[in-house]
């Protein structure tokens, strides 16, 4: 998480982001009453062709073929 200080908002706020999670179900045991419903990956954007140019889509295909990279920026519900 050391790279997070490179983002302007994080750096300007002085916030420290010093945790990450591999298995979303770990949060269920840590937070009483929390239920993991679904995971949305950045590469799962509907109509991705409409939002990104061809070159970006090709790069996404390469990046999302690598599991750890595909899970970056995921959203949990």
Number of C-alpha atoms within 10 A of each C-alpha: 9 8 7 14 16 10 9 10 11 13 12 10 9 10 11 12 12 8 6 8 8 8 8 16 13 11 13 13 11 9 9 8 8 12 13 13 9 10 13 13 15 16 18 12 11 9 8 14 11 9 11 12 10 12 8 12 15 12 10 16 12 11 14 18 11 10 9 10 13 18 16 12 11 13 11 11 10
